[in-house]
Amino acid sequence: MMNVDTIREYSLTFPEAKENLQWGDDLCFKVGGKIFLMLGLDDPRLCFKCTPETFAELIEREDIRPAPYVGRYKWVMLDRLDAVRGDELRELIQASYEMVAAKTPGKKAYKKRGASKRAHPKQRKRV
């Protein structure tokens, strides 16, 4: 099971990931200024973005529901940090990061962990 500390450590391993405290006790993790994960500290809860398919599957589970205000954008809220297994939670956090990073202007390199911004030498245009 992941706890607040392990979720924080893991979320900061992504390229350009930053954290800041917002709305009182919510620790927000961002890439390119856009939130990919919200972690409530006083009452440990977790919100993140999902694909429509994953969203539909997750909200059928106990202790998981559409996130307030952003559920229509396929964000879920885990009412308990152990609502999903640790390995599954890591995958869900990574997927949220990748979806948000892919929509960050000029930041396509974040899409996959450690991806290079440069085109492969054979793909570069010759002048």
Order of alpha helices (4+ residues) and beta strands (2+ residues): alpha-beta-beta-beta-beta-alpha-beta-beta-alpha
